Amino acid sequence: MSQEIAIRKTVLHVEEVRHDGGPPLAKPVLKGWCAVVLRNPFAGRHEPELMWMMEAMKPVGLMVAEKLLAGLGGDPTAVEAYGKGGLVGEAGELEHGALWHVAGGYAMRGLLGKALAIVPSMTKVGPMGALLDLPIHHRNAAYVRSHFDGITCVVPDAPRGDEILFALAMTTGPRPHARVGGLRQEEIAAWDGQR
């Protein structure tokens, strides 16, 4: 078994949201994802020991986080919310997508600096071109309701059966016209990752 991370491609997608049917925002919200598509070294068989890949993926996680941050303007303090996900090709298994938890989540939190909330995640097995809905919430307090969001990641030719697509998501603001109550960003007080 090869213990090399073989990347086929990375894809960056950034949206500039000016409004969502209401009045134009004073400042557009940038919202995006960056995905990396790589060979799944465990495709086609059950492998009991996966942890070497989680460790080997750490530089990949940082690379993806850096590309996404650059696409959103490069200022880590401007990022208010984040998420992540994995889409495993059909010759793999769900657990292979979970290898992104440390490599992707920790890399993104480290790059952003103060980022106290756990990174929400979605993992599934699917065919090429499958949609991967990445959950998003506030980087410092998971209960900030205005930042409960998501973004759809899709790469038409990925993942092939023996590949995995790993993605990170970030946004520079809340939903454009958030108005359904709950904890607000300026009310974060516990600094415990939740409230």
N, C-alpha and C positions, 0 to 999 in steps of 0.2 A: 504494500500500500504506500503510495506516494504521500509524503507529508508536505507537499508544496501547494501554495495557494495560487491557482492558475486563473487569472482574471481574463474574461473575454471582452467586457466593455463596462463603461460607467455611463450613466445617463443623468442629466440635470434638468429639472423642470421647475420654473419659477413663474408664479402668477403675481400680477400687480392689481389688487382689488381696490377699485375706486368707490364702489357702492354696491349694495345688494338689493336694489329696488327702492331704497330710501334716499335721503339727501346725500350728495357727494361728501366723502370724508375729507376732513381738513388735510389729512396725510394718508395716502394709499397704504394699505396693508400688503406687505410682501409675504407670500406663502409659497413654500416649495418643498420639493423632495429631491434627493439624490440617491440613485440606486447603483449597486455594483452587481454584475452578473459573473459568476465564477463556476468552475467545475466542482461538482459534488464528489469528493473522493470516496464517499460511502454509498454511492448510487448502486442499486441492484442487489444489495445484500444488507443483512443486519450486522452492524458493527457495535459490539458492547462498549468499546472505549472511544469516546468522542472528544475528550477534553483537550487533546493536543491541538485540535483545530480551533477551539475557542481562544487558546493562547496565540496561535499563529495568526488569527484574524485581527488582533489588536491594531497593528499598523494599518490594516485595511479600513477598520472603523474610523481611525483618525483621518485617513485620506478622504473618506466619504464625508465626514463631518466638516472638514476644511473646505472641500469643494462646495458643499451646500451653503456654508456660512459666506463664502466669497460670492456666491450667486445672490445672496440676500444683502449684499453691500459690505460685508466684511467686519461689521461692528458687533462683537458678541453681546454687548449691553443692549442692543436693539432687539434681540430675540426674546420674545415673551413666552413662547410655548413650543412644545416639541412632541415627537412621537417616533415610533420605529416599527418595522415589520419585516417578515421574511416570507418568501414564496418559493416553495421547494418543488422542483420538477417531479414528474410522476414516478421516476425510478428511485426517488428518495422517500424519506419519512418525515413526519411532522417534527420530530425531535431535532432534526438537522437544522430547521429554521430557528430553533431556540438557541443555537450557538451564537446568535447575534446579540443576546442580552448583555453580556459583558463587553464584547468587542465593539458593538455599536453604541449602546446606551452609555457606558462609562466613558467612551471616547468623546461623545458629544457633550456630556456633562462636564468633563474636564476642560474641553475647549472653551465652553461658555463661561467657566468660572463658577460664580454662585448659581447653582442649579440644584435645588434641594429636593424637588419632587421626583419620585420614581418615573421613569420614562414609560408611558403606556405602550402596549405592543399588540401586534396581530401576527399570527403565523398560520399558514395553511399550505396544503399541497394542491398544485393545480397545473394546467397545461400552459403552453406558450400563449402569451397575450391575455392571461387571466388578470382580472382586476384585483389589486391589493389595496383595501381601504386602510390607511394608516390613521390610527386614533391620535388625537392631539389634546393635550391639556397644559395648563400653566406650568412653567419650569420651576417655580418656587412653592406653589401651593395647589395641590391637585383639586381642591374644592372651589377654585375660582371659576364660577359657572360661565362667565362671559367667554372663557377660552376653551370650553368643551367644543371640540371641532374635529375635523378629519380632512384628509385629502386623498384622492385616488391616484395610485401609482400604477402605470401600465407600460410595459415595454413589449411591443408587438412580437418580437422574435425571442422572447425569454419568459420563463426559463425553459430551455430544452430539457428533455427527460433526465439527463445526467447533470443538471445545473441547479444552482440556487440563486435567487435574486434577493439581496438584502437591501433595505432602504431606510433612510432617516428622513424625518420631516421637521421643519421649523416654520414659525410664523412670527412676524414682527408686531402682531397685535391680536385683539380679540375678533370674534365674529363682527362683521362690519356694523351691524345695528343691534348689538346685544341689549336686551331690555326685558329679561325674564327674571330679574332679581338674583338672589343668592349672594355669596361672598364676592366682593369686588377686589380688583387688584390692589387698590389703595388701602384696603382694609386688612391685608395680610398682617398678622400680628404674632402668631405662634412661631413662625419660622422653623416649622418641623417637617416641611415637605407636604403638609396637608392643608393647614389653615394659616 
